[in-house]
């Protein structure tokens, strides 16, 4: 063992007896700050307080909040409605008539990631997202 490089993982061993005053004070702090509770507080959701956020339009991006996917997950969907901000490949996707890819190209990168994490399926891309995109385009034309 190297002198001065003593490793004492006293906090990992429950039967460990502290040797120094510093270890004793740390053990006392650990025992004082940790507690085990068997009580569980159940908080019921109050549906009356639930408010729906209105869609927003900022910087050429339309955001609709709490869009429900087919699996029940609710996500915020951001749609790029400013034609100049669409990805460069958008034109080639239009010429190929690749519907799902066109839909995904109109979404922001953040929304595409969130849809992946939320478990969005092709059914969501074909059924849920076109409605949001159409509302976003109508909203941008009105403003």
N, C-alpha and C positions, 0 to 999 in steps of 0.2 A: 504494500500500500504506500502511495506517495504521501510524504509529509505535507500537511496543509491542504490536501485535496480530499478531505473526508466527505463522503456522501452518506447522509443519514436520512433516508426517506421515512422518517418517523410518522409522517402523516398518512402513509400508506399501510402501516402495520398497526392494527388496533390494540395489540398486546404490547406495544413498545413502551418502554419506560424512558422518559426524557432524561438526558444526562447533564445538560447545561441549563443555565438559567434562561437563556434565549429560547431553547427548545421548550422549556416549561411554560414560558409566557405565550409562545405560539400555540402550544397545545391547549392552554386555557382559553385563548381567543377562539380557536377552532371549535372547542366544545361550547363556548358561550354563543357563538354566532350560528350554529347549526341546530336545527330543530326538526323533528318529524311530526307531522300532523296527519291524523287519519280523517279529519273533517274535510268534506268537499262542499264548497258552496255552489249551488246550482243557480245560475242566472238565466231566467227565462227571457226570450226575445219578445220585445213589445212591438207588435206590428203597427200599432197606432203611431209610433214615433218614426217609422220608416219613411224616409223621404226619397223621392226620385230626383236625380240630378237632371237638369235640362241639358240638351246637347250644346256643345260649344264649337265655335268656329274661330280659330286663331291662326294667322299666318299661312293660309291656304290649306289648313288641315282641319277637317271636321271630326269631332270626337263625340261618340255616343256612348253613354255610360251604362253599365250593367246589362249588356246584351247577353241573353241566355242561349247557350249552345244546346245541342241535342242531348248531351250528357248531363245537363243541369247546371254546368258551371257558368258563372256570370263574369264577363270580362268587359273591359273598356276597349272599344274598337276605334282606331284612328284611321281616317280615310284621307288620302291626298286628293284634294279636289282642284288644286291649281295645276293645270296641264303642264306648266313649265317646271314643276317640281317632280314630275313622274320619272321613274328610272329610264335610263337610255334604252333599255331593251323593250320598253313598252310597245314601241312601234312594230318591232319584229314579232312580238307576241300577238298583236292585232292581225298582222298579215298571215300568221299561221293559224289564226282562229283558235288559239289555245285558251278556252274559257277559264278554267280554274287558275291558270298562270296569270291571266289578265287580272282576275279578281285579286289574287295575292299581290300583284305588282302595284295595285292602287292602295294597298295598306302600308303603313309605316313599318320600319324594321322592328320597332318595339312591339307593335301589335302582332307581327308575324311570330316573334319569339313567344309572346304570351299565349297565342293560340296553340303553339306547339306544346307548351307546358300544361295548358288546360286540357289537352287531349282532343283538340278539334279534329274532325274527320272530313272526308270529302263531302259528306251530306251537309255539314255546316257551311262549307265553301260554296256549295251549289244552292242551298236553301236559305240560310240565315244571312250571310254576308252581302249578297246582292241587294237585299232590301235596305241595309244600312248604307251601302254605297249610293243607291238611288236617292235616299233621303239626304245624304250629304251633298250630292250634286244639285238637287232641287234647292237645298238651303243656301248653297253658294250662289246660285242664280238669282235668288230673291234678295240677297244682300249685296 
